[in-house]
Amino acid sequence: MPPPITSKRLQSSGSSSAPLDRRGQAYLTSLAQDETLTVEFADGASCKVHTEFDGKGGATRRIGPFACTREHQ
């Protein structure tokens, strides 16, 4: 299940971030192996997404879906 429509952004622990589309997908220009991503919600809450990315693949590689654990800030 993708992040809710109220999600606005996906942030990597590095400097990469991207807006989420209506399907809950985002394109990141870089992603580290086994990186934890943050989904930012319009209401100020966030969601941690733990990937199991192996660090391999080109620009068109898709990974996920991933479980999202919501945290209020």
PQR file with spaces between the fields and no chain letter, atoms N, CA, C, O and H, PARSE charges and radii, in Angstrom:
ATOM       1  N    MET     1       0.846   -1.182    0.000 -0.4000 1.5000
ATOM       2  CA   MET     1       0.000    0.000    0.000 -0.0000 2.0000
ATOM       3  C    MET     1       0.892    1.247    0.000  0.5500 1.7000
ATOM       4  O    MET     1       1.773    1.368    0.850 -0.5500 1.4000
ATOM       5  N    PRO     2       0.677    2.168   -0.934 -0.5600 1.5000
ATOM       6  CA   PRO     2       1.524    3.356   -1.001  0.2800 2.0000
ATOM       7  C    PRO     2       1.240    4.319    0.136  0.5500 1.7000
ATOM       8  O    PRO     2       0.204    4.218    0.792 -0.5500 1.4000
ATOM       9  N    PRO     3       2.151    5.249    0.376 -0.5600 1.5000
ATOM      10  CA   PRO     3       1.877    6.286    1.372  0.2800 2.0000
ATOM      11  C    PRO     3       0.619    7.052    0.982  0.5500 1.7000
ATOM      12  O    PRO     3       0.309    7.141   -0.205 -0.5500 1.4000
ATOM      13  N    PRO     4      -0.115    7.608    1.944 -0.5600 1.5000
ATOM      14  CA   PRO     4      -1.351    8.315    1.622  0.2800 2.0000
ATOM      15  C    PRO     4      -1.120    9.537    0.737  0.5500 1.7000
ATOM      16  O    PRO     4      -0.014   10.073    0.671 -0.5500 1.4000
ATOM      17  N    ILE     5      -2.180    9.965    0.060 -0.4000 1.5000
ATOM      18  CA   ILE     5      -2.117   11.111   -0.837 -0.0000 2.0000
ATOM      19  C    ILE     5      -1.629   12.365   -0.107  0.5500 1.7000
ATOM      20  O    ILE     5      -1.058   13.257   -0.734 -0.5500 1.4000
ATOM      21  H    ILE     5      -3.078    9.530    0.114  0.4000 1.0000
ATOM      22  N    THR     6      -1.844   12.443    1.198 -0.4000 1.5000
ATOM      23  CA   THR     6      -1.406   13.612    1.956 -0.0000 2.0000
ATOM      24  C    THR     6       0.113   13.658    2.131  0.5500 1.7000
ATOM      25  O    THR     6       0.645   14.637    2.654 -0.5500 1.4000
ATOM      26  H    THR     6      -2.307   11.718    1.708  0.4000 1.0000
ATOM      27  N    SER     7       0.813   12.608    1.696 -0.4000 1.5000
ATOM      28  CA   SER     7       2.274   12.612    1.730 -0.0000 2.0000
ATOM      29  C    SER     7       2.768   13.618    0.704  0.5500 1.7000
ATOM      30  O    SER     7       2.196   13.745   -0.378 -0.5500 1.4000
ATOM      31  H    SER     7       0.381   11.813    1.271  0.4000 1.0000
ATOM      32  N    LYS     8       3.824   14.325    1.045 -0.4000 1.5000
ATOM      33  CA   LYS     8       4.279   15.321    0.092 -0.0000 2.0000
ATOM      34  C    LYS     8       5.699   15.118   -0.399  0.5500 1.7000
ATOM      35  O    LYS     8       6.043   15.604   -1.476 -0.5500 1.4000
ATOM      36  H    LYS     8       4.289   14.222    1.924  0.4000 1.0000
ATOM      37  N    ARG     9       6.529   14.422    0.349 -0.4000 1.5000
ATOM      38  CA   ARG     9       7.932   14.351   -0.036 -0.0000 2.0000
ATOM      39  C    ARG     9       8.598   13.092    0.519  0.5500 1.7000
ATOM      40  O    ARG     9       8.227   12.591    1.581 -0.5500 1.4000
ATOM      41  H    ARG     9       6.250   14.027    1.224  0.4000 1.0000
ATOM      42  N    LEU    10       9.584   12.595   -0.221 -0.4000 1.5000
ATOM      43  CA   LEU    10      10.399   11.465    0.206 -0.0000 2.0000
ATOM      44  C    LEU    10      11.827   11.977    0.349  0.5500 1.7000
ATOM      45  O    LEU    10      12.367   12.580   -0.578 -0.5500 1.4000
ATOM      46  H    LEU    10       9.885   13.002   -1.083  0.4000 1.0000
ATOM      47  N    GLN    11      12.434   11.742    1.496 -0.4000 1.5000
ATOM      48  CA   GLN    11      13.774   12.253    1.796 -0.0000 2.0000
ATOM      49  C    GLN    11      14.691   11.094    2.142  0.5500 1.7000
ATOM      50  O    GLN    11      14.351   10.258    2.979 -0.5500 1.4000
ATOM      51  H    GLN    11      11.995   11.253    2.249  0.4000 1.0000
ATOM      52  N    SER    12      15.859   11.040    1.499 -0.4000 1.5000
ATOM      53  CA   SER    12      16.843   10.029    1.855 -0.0000 2.0000
ATOM      54  C    SER    12      17.719   10.579    2.966  0.5500 1.7000
ATOM      55  O    SER    12      17.694   11.778    3.247 -0.5500 1.4000
ATOM      56  H    SER    12      16.135   11.720    0.820  0.4000 1.0000
ATOM      57  N    SER    13      18.494    9.703    3.599 -0.4000 1.5000
ATOM      58  CA   SER    13      19.379   10.170    4.667 -0.0000 2.0000
ATOM      59  C    SER    13      20.532   10.991    4.106  0.5500 1.7000
ATOM      60  O    SER    13      21.190   11.730    4.838 -0.5500 1.4000
ATOM      61  H    SER    13      18.514    8.730    3.371  0.4000 1.0000
ATOM      62  N    GLY    14      20.772   10.857    2.805 -0.4000 1.5000
ATOM      63  CA   GLY    14      21.760   11.703    2.137 -0.0000 2.0000
ATOM      64  C    GLY    14      21.089   13.011    1.749  0.5500 1.7000
ATOM      65  O    GLY    14      20.267   13.539    2.498 -0.5500 1.4000
ATOM      66  H    GLY    14      20.237   10.256    2.211  0.4000 1.0000
ATOM      67  N    SER    15      21.433   13.525    0.598 -0.4000 1.5000
ATOM      68  CA   SER    15      20.871   14.807    0.181 -0.0000 2.0000
ATOM      69  C    SER    15      19.765   14.665   -0.852  0.5500 1.7000
ATOM      70  O    SER    15      19.237   15.671   -1.325 -0.5500 1.4000
ATOM      71  H    SER    15      22.101   13.096   -0.011  0.4000 1.0000
ATOM      72  N    SER    16      19.408   13.451   -1.210 -0.4000 1.5000
ATOM      73  CA   SER    16      18.405   13.234   -2.243 -0.0000 2.0000
ATOM      74  C    SER    16      16.993   13.321   -1.674  0.5500 1.7000
ATOM      75  O    SER    16      16.702   12.739   -0.630 -0.5500 1.4000
ATOM      76  H    SER    16      19.837   12.634   -0.826  0.4000 1.0000
ATOM      77  N    SER    17      16.128   14.043   -2.360 -0.4000 1.5000
ATOM      78  CA   SER    17      14.719   14.086   -1.981 -0.0000 2.0000
ATOM      79  C    SER    17      13.893   14.252   -3.245  0.5500 1.7000
ATOM      80  O    SER    17      14.397   14.697   -4.276 -0.5500 1.4000
ATOM      81  H    SER    17      16.365   14.516   -3.208  0.4000 1.0000
ATOM      82  N    ALA    18      12.611   13.889   -3.154 -0.4000 1.5000
ATOM      83  CA   ALA    18      11.745   13.970   -4.323 -0.0000 2.0000
ATOM      84  C    ALA    18      10.294   14.051   -3.882  0.5500 1.7000
ATOM      85  O    ALA    18       9.932   13.520   -2.832 -0.5500 1.4000
ATOM      86  H    ALA    18      12.202   13.528   -2.316  0.4000 1.0000
ATOM      87  N    PRO    19       9.454   14.717   -4.683 -0.5600 1.5000
ATOM      88  CA   PRO    19       8.026   14.731   -4.378  0.2800 2.0000
ATOM      89  C    PRO    19       7.427   13.350   -4.662  0.5500 1.7000
ATOM      90  O    PRO    19       7.919   12.624   -5.526 -0.5500 1.4000
ATOM      91  N    LEU    20       6.385   12.994   -3.947 -0.4000 1.5000
ATOM      92  CA   LEU    20       5.667   11.741   -4.189 -0.0000 2.0000
ATOM      93  C    LEU    20       4.544   12.006   -5.181  0.5500 1.7000
ATOM      94  O    LEU    20       3.869   13.032   -5.102 -0.5500 1.4000
ATOM      95  H    LEU    20       5.986   13.583   -3.245  0.4000 1.0000
ATOM      96  N    ASP    21       4.347   11.087   -6.107 -0.4000 1.5000
ATOM      97  CA   ASP    21       3.233   11.238   -7.034 -0.0000 2.0000
ATOM      98  C    ASP    21       1.970   10.619   -6.433  0.5500 1.7000
ATOM      99  O    ASP    21       2.002   10.121   -5.308 -0.5500 1.4000
ATOM     100  H    ASP    21       4.896   10.253   -6.171  0.4000 1.0000
ATOM     101  N    ARG    22       0.879   10.646   -7.159 -0.4000 1.5000
ATOM     102  CA   ARG    22      -0.408   10.152   -6.636 -0.0000 2.0000
ATOM     103  C    ARG    22      -0.399    8.650   -6.363  0.5500 1.7000
ATOM     104  O    ARG    22      -1.251    8.152   -5.626 -0.5500 1.4000
ATOM     105  H    ARG    22       0.853   11.051   -8.073  0.4000 1.0000
ATOM     106  N    ARG    23       0.542    7.931   -6.941 -0.4000 1.5000
ATOM     107  CA   ARG    23       0.647    6.486   -6.700 -0.0000 2.0000
ATOM     108  C    ARG    23       1.556    6.173   -5.519  0.5500 1.7000
ATOM     109  O    ARG    23       1.758    5.007   -5.177 -0.5500 1.4000
ATOM     110  H    ARG    23       1.234    8.335   -7.540  0.4000 1.0000
ATOM     111  N    GLY    24       2.109    7.221   -4.892 -0.4000 1.5000
ATOM     112  CA   GLY    24       3.015    7.006   -3.776 -0.0000 2.0000
ATOM     113  C    GLY    24       4.414    6.652   -4.211  0.5500 1.7000
ATOM     114  O    GLY    24       5.173    6.063   -3.442 -0.5500 1.4000
ATOM     115  H    GLY    24       1.945    8.168   -5.170  0.4000 1.0000
ATOM     116  N    GLN    25       4.772    7.005   -5.443 -0.4000 1.5000
ATOM     117  CA   GLN    25       6.091    6.702   -5.979 -0.0000 2.0000
ATOM     118  C    GLN    25       6.917    7.975   -6.089  0.5500 1.7000
ATOM     119  O    GLN    25       6.380    9.074   -6.234 -0.5500 1.4000
ATOM     120  H    GLN    25       4.155    7.484   -6.068  0.4000 1.0000
ATOM     121  N    ALA    26       8.220    7.807   -6.019 -0.4000 1.5000
ATOM     122  CA   ALA    26       9.139    8.933   -6.156 -0.0000 2.0000
ATOM     123  C    ALA    26      10.381    8.457   -6.888  0.5500 1.7000
ATOM     124  O    ALA    26      10.726    7.276   -6.850 -0.5500 1.4000
ATOM     125  H    ALA    26       8.656    6.915   -5.902  0.4000 1.0000
ATOM     126  N    TYR    27      11.049    9.390   -7.555 -0.4000 1.5000
ATOM     127  CA   TYR    27      12.301    9.094   -8.226 -0.0000 2.0000
ATOM     128  C    TYR    27      13.424    9.768   -7.450  0.5500 1.7000
ATOM     129  O    TYR    27      13.466   10.993   -7.343 -0.5500 1.4000
ATOM     130  H    TYR    27      10.770   10.350   -7.585  0.4000 1.0000
ATOM     131  N    LEU    28      14.331    8.965   -6.911 -0.4000 1.5000
ATOM     132  CA   LEU    28      15.499    9.495   -6.202 -0.0000 2.0000
ATOM     133  C    LEU    28      16.721    9.352   -7.092  0.5500 1.7000
ATOM     134  O    LEU    28      16.921    8.313   -7.721 -0.5500 1.4000
ATOM     135  H    LEU    28      14.297    7.969   -6.998  0.4000 1.0000
ATOM     136  N    THR    29      17.529   10.388   -7.142 -0.4000 1.5000
ATOM     137  CA   THR    29      18.733   10.354   -7.979 -0.0000 2.0000
ATOM     138  C    THR    29      19.835    9.502   -7.379  0.5500 1.7000
ATOM     139  O    THR    29      20.742    9.068   -8.090 -0.5500 1.4000
ATOM     140  H    THR    29      17.365   11.232   -6.631  0.4000 1.0000
ATOM     141  N    SER    30      19.767    9.255   -6.061 -0.4000 1.5000
ATOM     142  CA   SER    30      20.744    8.371   -5.423 -0.0000 2.0000
ATOM     143  C    SER    30      20.091    7.686   -4.235  0.5500 1.7000
ATOM     144  O    SER    30      19.197    8.235   -3.590 -0.5500 1.4000
ATOM     145  H    SER    30      19.031    9.607   -5.483  0.4000 1.0000
ATOM     146  N    LEU    31      20.556    6.483   -3.963 -0.4000 1.5000
ATOM     147  CA   LEU    31      20.026    5.703   -2.846 -0.0000 2.0000
ATOM     148  C    LEU    31      21.120    4.775   -2.356  0.5500 1.7000
ATOM     149  O    LEU    31      21.681    4.003   -3.133 -0.5500 1.4000
ATOM     150  H    LEU    31      21.282    6.037   -4.487  0.4000 1.0000
ATOM     151  N    ALA    32      21.425    4.847   -1.074 -0.4000 1.5000
ATOM     152  CA   ALA    32      22.468    4.001   -0.495 -0.0000 2.0000
ATOM     153  C    ALA    32      21.913    2.611   -0.180  0.5500 1.7000
ATOM     154  O    ALA    32      20.701    2.425   -0.074 -0.5500 1.4000
ATOM     155  H    ALA    32      20.970    5.475   -0.442  0.4000 1.0000
ATOM     156  N    GLN    33      22.791    1.666   -0.035 -0.4000 1.5000
ATOM     157  CA   GLN    33      22.401    0.302    0.308 -0.0000 2.0000
ATOM     158  C    GLN    33      21.704    0.284    1.663  0.5500 1.7000
ATOM     159  O    GLN    33      22.184    0.894    2.619 -0.5500 1.4000
ATOM     160  H    GLN    33      23.776    1.818   -0.121  0.4000 1.0000
ATOM     161  N    ASP    34      20.569   -0.416    1.748 -0.4000 1.5000
ATOM     162  CA   ASP    34      19.779   -0.578    2.976 -0.0000 2.0000
ATOM     163  C    ASP    34      19.438    0.760    3.640  0.5500 1.7000
ATOM     164  O    ASP    34      19.416    0.856    4.867 -0.5500 1.4000
ATOM     165  H    ASP    34      20.179   -0.911    0.971  0.4000 1.0000
ATOM     166  N    GLU    35      19.178    1.768    2.851 -0.4000 1.5000
ATOM     167  CA   GLU    35      18.914    3.111    3.370 -0.0000 2.0000
ATOM     168  C    GLU    35      17.528    3.217    4.020  0.5500 1.7000
ATOM     169  O    GLU    35      16.591    2.524    3.624 -0.5500 1.4000
ATOM     170  H    GLU    35      19.196    1.691    1.854  0.4000 1.0000
ATOM     171  N    THR    36      17.415    4.083    5.010 -0.4000 1.5000
ATOM     172  CA   THR    36      16.138    4.410    5.620 -0.0000 2.0000
ATOM     173  C    THR    36      15.693    5.748    5.063  0.5500 1.7000
ATOM     174  O    THR    36      16.425    6.735    5.138 -0.5500 1.4000
ATOM     175  H    THR    36      18.176    4.646    5.332  0.4000 1.0000
ATOM     176  N    LEU    37      14.484    5.781    4.499 -0.4000 1.5000
ATOM     177  CA   LEU    37      13.928    6.983    3.897 -0.0000 2.0000
ATOM     178  C    LEU    37      12.878    7.581    4.823  0.5500 1.7000
ATOM     179  O    LEU    37      12.339    6.887    5.686 -0.5500 1.4000
ATOM     180  H    LEU    37      13.889    4.979    4.438  0.4000 1.0000
ATOM     181  N    THR    38      12.589    8.854    4.649 -0.4000 1.5000
ATOM     182  CA   THR    38      11.567    9.536    5.426 -0.0000 2.0000
ATOM     183  C    THR    38      10.519   10.092    4.486  0.5500 1.7000
ATOM     184  O    THR    38      10.842   10.819    3.546 -0.5500 1.4000
ATOM     185  H    THR    38      13.027    9.417    3.948  0.4000 1.0000
ATOM     186  N    VAL    39       9.250    9.750    4.737 -0.4000 1.5000
ATOM     187  CA   VAL    39       8.127   10.333    4.005 -0.0000 2.0000
ATOM     188  C    VAL    39       7.590   11.459    4.872  0.5500 1.7000
ATOM     189  O    VAL    39       7.238   11.239    6.031 -0.5500 1.4000
ATOM     190  H    VAL    39       8.988    9.159    5.501  0.4000 1.0000
ATOM     191  N    GLU    40       7.526   12.658    4.320 -0.4000 1.5000
ATOM     192  CA   GLU    40       7.017   13.816    5.055 -0.0000 2.0000
ATOM     193  C    GLU    40       5.556   14.037    4.678  0.5500 1.7000
ATOM     194  O    GLU    40       5.208   14.040    3.497 -0.5500 1.4000
ATOM     195  H    GLU    40       7.813   12.837    3.379  0.4000 1.0000
ATOM     196  N    PHE    41       4.698   14.223    5.689 -0.4000 1.5000
ATOM     197  CA   PHE    41       3.275   14.455    5.467 -0.0000 2.0000
ATOM     198  C    PHE    41       2.956   15.932    5.579  0.5500 1.7000
ATOM     199  O    PHE    41       3.679   16.683    6.233 -0.5500 1.4000
ATOM     200  H    PHE    41       4.980   14.221    6.649  0.4000 1.0000
ATOM     201  N    ALA    42       1.880   16.344    4.946 -0.4000 1.5000
ATOM     202  CA   ALA    42       1.462   17.747    4.961 -0.0000 2.0000
ATOM     203  C    ALA    42       1.136   18.233    6.369  0.5500 1.7000
ATOM     204  O    ALA    42       1.254   19.428    6.644 -0.5500 1.4000
ATOM     205  H    ALA    42       1.292   15.733    4.415  0.4000 1.0000
ATOM     206  N    ASP    43       0.727   17.332    7.273 -0.4000 1.5000
ATOM     207  CA   ASP    43       0.356   17.729    8.633 -0.0000 2.0000
ATOM     208  C    ASP    43       1.544   17.810    9.593  0.5500 1.7000
ATOM     209  O    ASP    43       1.361   18.020   10.792 -0.5500 1.4000
ATOM     210  H    ASP    43       0.631   16.362    7.050  0.4000 1.0000
ATOM     211  N    GLY    44       2.759   17.643    9.067 -0.4000 1.5000
ATOM     212  CA   GLY    44       3.958   17.734    9.895 -0.0000 2.0000
ATOM     213  C    GLY    44       4.453   16.404   10.427  0.5500 1.7000
ATOM     214  O    GLY    44       5.547   16.342   10.988 -0.5500 1.4000
ATOM     215  H    GLY    44       2.908   17.472    8.093  0.4000 1.0000
ATOM     216  N    ALA    45       3.686   15.343   10.271 -0.4000 1.5000
ATOM     217  CA   ALA    45       4.101   14.006   10.703 -0.0000 2.0000
ATOM     218  C    ALA    45       5.056   13.429    9.657  0.5500 1.7000
ATOM     219  O    ALA    45       5.205   13.974    8.564 -0.5500 1.4000
ATOM     220  H    ALA    45       2.797   15.393    9.815  0.4000 1.0000
ATOM     221  N    SER    46       5.687   12.334   10.009 -0.4000 1.5000
ATOM     222  CA   SER    46       6.580   11.671    9.060 -0.0000 2.0000
ATOM     223  C    SER    46       6.457   10.166    9.191  0.5500 1.7000
ATOM     224  O    SER    46       5.835    9.661   10.125 -0.5500 1.4000
ATOM     225  H    SER    46       5.565   11.891   10.898  0.4000 1.0000
ATOM     226  N    CYS    47       7.041    9.470    8.268 -0.4000 1.5000
ATOM     227  CA   CYS    47       6.978    8.020    8.200 -0.0000 2.0000
ATOM     228  C    CYS    47       8.358    7.514    7.818  0.5500 1.7000
ATOM     229  O    CYS    47       8.945    8.011    6.857 -0.5500 1.4000
ATOM     230  H    CYS    47       7.546    9.881    7.509  0.4000 1.0000
ATOM     231  N    LYS    48       8.886    6.552    8.535 -0.4000 1.5000
ATOM     232  CA   LYS    48      10.183    5.951    8.217 -0.0000 2.0000
ATOM     233  C    LYS    48       9.968    4.725    7.334  0.5500 1.7000
ATOM     234  O    LYS    48       9.119    3.881    7.620 -0.5500 1.4000
ATOM     235  H    LYS    48       8.409    6.148    9.316  0.4000 1.0000
ATOM     236  N    VAL    49      10.739    4.639    6.270 -0.4000 1.5000
ATOM     237  CA   VAL    49      10.659    3.524    5.342 -0.0000 2.0000
ATOM     238  C    VAL    49      12.033    2.872    5.292  0.5500 1.7000
ATOM     239  O    VAL    49      13.003    3.495    4.860 -0.5500 1.4000
ATOM     240  H    VAL    49      11.429    5.325    6.037  0.4000 1.0000
ATOM     241  N    HIS    50      12.119    1.625    5.729 -0.4000 1.5000
ATOM     242  CA   HIS    50      13.380    0.895    5.749 -0.0000 2.0000
ATOM     243  C    HIS    50      13.489    0.062    4.470  0.5500 1.7000
ATOM     244  O    HIS    50      12.702   -0.862    4.259 -0.5500 1.4000
ATOM     245  H    HIS    50      11.332    1.119    6.080  0.4000 1.0000
ATOM     246  N    THR    51      14.462    0.389    3.623 -0.4000 1.5000
ATOM     247  CA   THR    51      14.615   -0.335    2.361 -0.0000 2.0000
ATOM     248  C    THR    51      15.551   -1.520    2.553  0.5500 1.7000
ATOM     249  O    THR    51      16.305   -1.590    3.523 -0.5500 1.4000
ATOM     250  H    THR    51      15.101    1.139    3.795  0.4000 1.0000
ATOM     251  N    GLU    52      15.485   -2.440    1.614 -0.4000 1.5000
ATOM     252  CA   GLU    52      16.432   -3.539    1.550 -0.0000 2.0000
ATOM     253  C    GLU    52      17.099   -3.478    0.187  0.5500 1.7000
ATOM     254  O    GLU    52      17.203   -4.483   -0.516 -0.5500 1.4000
ATOM     255  H    GLU    52      14.872   -2.384    0.826  0.4000 1.0000
ATOM     256  N    PHE    53      17.550   -2.282   -0.172 -0.4000 1.5000
ATOM     257  CA   PHE    53      18.177   -2.043   -1.461 -0.0000 2.0000
ATOM     258  C    PHE    53      19.590   -2.598   -1.438  0.5500 1.7000
ATOM     259  O    PHE    53      20.342   -2.356   -0.493 -0.5500 1.4000
ATOM     260  H    PHE    53      17.466   -1.466    0.399  0.4000 1.0000
ATOM     261  N    ASP    54      19.953   -3.343   -2.477 -0.4000 1.5000
ATOM     262  CA   ASP    54      21.280   -3.974   -2.526 -0.0000 2.0000
ATOM     263  C    ASP    54      22.362   -3.055   -3.095  0.5500 1.7000
ATOM     264  O    ASP    54      23.523   -3.454   -3.187 -0.5500 1.4000
ATOM     265  H    ASP    54      19.342   -3.540   -3.244  0.4000 1.0000
ATOM     266  N    GLY    55      21.996   -1.836   -3.476 -0.4000 1.5000
ATOM     267  CA   GLY    55      22.981   -0.894   -3.999 -0.0000 2.0000
ATOM     268  C    GLY    55      23.304   -1.087   -5.466  0.5500 1.7000
ATOM     269  O    GLY    55      24.182   -0.411   -6.001 -0.5500 1.4000
ATOM     270  H    GLY    55      21.053   -1.512   -3.402  0.4000 1.0000
ATOM     271  N    LYS    56      22.608   -1.998   -6.122 -0.4000 1.5000
ATOM     272  CA   LYS    56      22.876   -2.291   -7.527 -0.0000 2.0000
ATOM     273  C    LYS    56      21.703   -1.857   -8.392  0.5500 1.7000
ATOM     274  O    LYS    56      20.564   -1.792   -7.930 -0.5500 1.4000
ATOM     275  H    LYS    56      21.895   -2.548   -5.687  0.4000 1.0000
ATOM     276  N    GLY    57      21.991   -1.567   -9.629 -0.4000 1.5000
ATOM     277  CA   GLY    57      20.925   -1.228  -10.568 -0.0000 2.0000
ATOM     278  C    GLY    57      21.094    0.156  -11.144  0.5500 1.7000
ATOM     279  O    GLY    57      21.787    1.008  -10.589 -0.5500 1.4000
ATOM     280  H    GLY    57      22.916   -1.619  -10.005  0.4000 1.0000
ATOM     281  N    GLY    58      20.447    0.355  -12.266 -0.4000 1.5000
ATOM     282  CA   GLY    58      20.540    1.622  -12.963 -0.0000 2.0000
ATOM     283  C    GLY    58      19.432    2.583  -12.584  0.5500 1.7000
ATOM     284  O    GLY    58      18.671    2.345  -11.646 -0.5500 1.4000
ATOM     285  H    GLY    58      19.884   -0.337  -12.717  0.4000 1.0000
ATOM     286  N    ALA    59      19.357    3.662  -13.324 -0.4000 1.5000
ATOM     287  CA   ALA    59      18.410    4.739  -13.035 -0.0000 2.0000
ATOM     288  C    ALA    59      16.957    4.320  -13.164  0.5500 1.7000
ATOM     289  O    ALA    59      16.078    4.957  -12.584 -0.5500 1.4000
ATOM     290  H    ALA    59      19.975    3.855  -14.086  0.4000 1.0000
ATOM     291  N    THR    60      16.690    3.266  -13.911 -0.4000 1.5000
ATOM     292  CA   THR    60      15.300    2.854  -14.104 -0.0000 2.0000
ATOM     293  C    THR    60      14.873    1.734  -13.155  0.5500 1.7000
ATOM     294  O    THR    60      13.751    1.239  -13.260 -0.5500 1.4000
ATOM     295  H    THR    60      17.403    2.748  -14.383  0.4000 1.0000
ATOM     296  N    ARG    61      15.730    1.333  -12.251 -0.4000 1.5000
ATOM     297  CA   ARG    61      15.390    0.239  -11.341 -0.0000 2.0000
ATOM     298  C    ARG    61      14.327    0.677  -10.341  0.5500 1.7000
ATOM     299  O    ARG    61      14.423    1.753   -9.750 -0.5500 1.4000
ATOM     300  H    ARG    61      16.642    1.735  -12.166  0.4000 1.0000
ATOM     301  N    ARG    62      13.319   -0.161  -10.156 -0.4000 1.5000
ATOM     302  CA   ARG    62      12.277    0.109   -9.163 -0.0000 2.0000
ATOM     303  C    ARG    62      12.488   -0.802   -7.971  0.5500 1.7000
ATOM     304  O    ARG    62      12.817   -1.979   -8.120 -0.5500 1.4000
ATOM     305  H    ARG    62      13.240   -1.035  -10.636  0.4000 1.0000
ATOM     306  N    ILE    63      12.296   -0.246   -6.796 -0.4000 1.5000
ATOM     307  CA   ILE    63      12.359   -1.050   -5.576 -0.0000 2.0000
ATOM     308  C    ILE    63      11.125   -0.731   -4.749  0.5500 1.7000
ATOM     309  O    ILE    63      10.530    0.336   -4.895 -0.5500 1.4000
ATOM     310  H    ILE    63      12.029    0.710   -6.675  0.4000 1.0000
ATOM     311  N    GLY    64      10.748   -1.647   -3.892 -0.4000 1.5000
ATOM     312  CA   GLY    64       9.568   -1.441   -3.067 -0.0000 2.0000
ATOM     313  C    GLY    64       8.413   -2.259   -3.605  0.5500 1.7000
ATOM     314  O    GLY    64       8.583   -2.971   -4.595 -0.5500 1.4000
ATOM     315  H    GLY    64      11.232   -2.514   -3.773  0.4000 1.0000
ATOM     316  N    PRO    65       7.280   -2.186   -3.010 -0.5600 1.5000
ATOM     317  CA   PRO    65       6.881   -1.235   -1.953  0.2800 2.0000
ATOM     318  C    PRO    65       7.478   -1.603   -0.599  0.5500 1.7000
ATOM     319  O    PRO    65       7.927   -2.728   -0.381 -0.5500 1.4000
ATOM     320  N    PHE    66       7.469   -0.634    0.294 -0.4000 1.5000
ATOM     321  CA   PHE    66       8.019   -0.806    1.626 -0.0000 2.0000
ATOM     322  C    PHE    66       6.987   -0.419    2.675  0.5500 1.7000
ATOM     323  O    PHE    66       6.141    0.444    2.441 -0.5500 1.4000
ATOM     324  H    PHE    66       7.104    0.279    0.118  0.4000 1.0000
ATOM     325  N    ALA    67       7.065   -1.063    3.832 -0.4000 1.5000
ATOM     326  CA   ALA    67       6.177   -0.730    4.940 -0.0000 2.0000
ATOM     327  C    ALA    67       6.547    0.642    5.495  0.5500 1.7000
ATOM     328  O    ALA    67       7.716    1.025    5.508 -0.5500 1.4000
ATOM     329  H    ALA    67       7.752   -1.764    4.022  0.4000 1.0000
ATOM     330  N    CYS    68       5.546    1.365    5.949 -0.4000 1.5000
ATOM     331  CA   CYS    68       5.735    2.731    6.428 -0.0000 2.0000
ATOM     332  C    CYS    68       5.303    2.806    7.888  0.5500 1.7000
ATOM     333  O    CYS    68       4.169    2.459    8.219 -0.5500 1.4000
ATOM     334  H    CYS    68       4.596    1.054    5.939  0.4000 1.0000
ATOM     335  N    THR    69       6.197    3.255    8.758 -0.4000 1.5000
ATOM     336  CA   THR    69       5.895    3.395   10.182 -0.0000 2.0000
ATOM     337  C    THR    69       5.761    4.883   10.493  0.5500 1.7000
ATOM     338  O    THR    69       6.751    5.615   10.474 -0.5500 1.4000
ATOM     339  H    THR    69       7.118    3.537    8.490  0.4000 1.0000
ATOM     340  N    ARG    70       4.535    5.334   10.782 -0.4000 1.5000
ATOM     341  CA   ARG    70       4.256    6.753   10.962 -0.0000 2.0000
ATOM     342  C    ARG    70       4.701    7.243   12.340  0.5500 1.7000
ATOM     343  O    ARG    70       4.505    6.569   13.351 -0.5500 1.4000
ATOM     344  H    ARG    70       3.731    4.739   10.798  0.4000 1.0000
ATOM     345  N    GLU    71       5.302    8.428   12.355 -0.4000 1.5000
ATOM     346  CA   GLU    71       5.748    9.055   13.591 -0.0000 2.0000
ATOM     347  C    GLU    71       5.247   10.492   13.597  0.5500 1.7000
ATOM     348  O    GLU    71       5.374   11.191   12.592 -0.5500 1.4000
ATOM     349  H    GLU    71       5.461    8.976   11.533  0.4000 1.0000
ATOM     350  N    HIS    72       4.680   10.948   14.712 -0.4000 1.5000
ATOM     351  CA   HIS    72       4.244   12.349   14.815 -0.0000 2.0000
ATOM     352  C    HIS    72       5.366   13.176   15.378  0.5500 1.7000
ATOM     353  O    HIS    72       6.115   12.728   16.247 -0.5500 1.4000
ATOM     354  H    HIS    72       4.577   10.381   15.529  0.4000 1.0000
ATOM     355  N    GLN    73       5.480   14.404   14.871 -0.4000 1.5000
ATOM     356  CA   GLN    73       6.528   15.313   15.339 -0.0000 2.0000
ATOM     357  C    GLN    73       5.910   16.493   16.040  0.5500 1.7000
ATOM     358  O    GLN    73       6.626   17.377   16.509 -0.5500 1.4000
ATOM     359  H    GLN    73       4.872   14.768   14.165  0.4000 1.0000
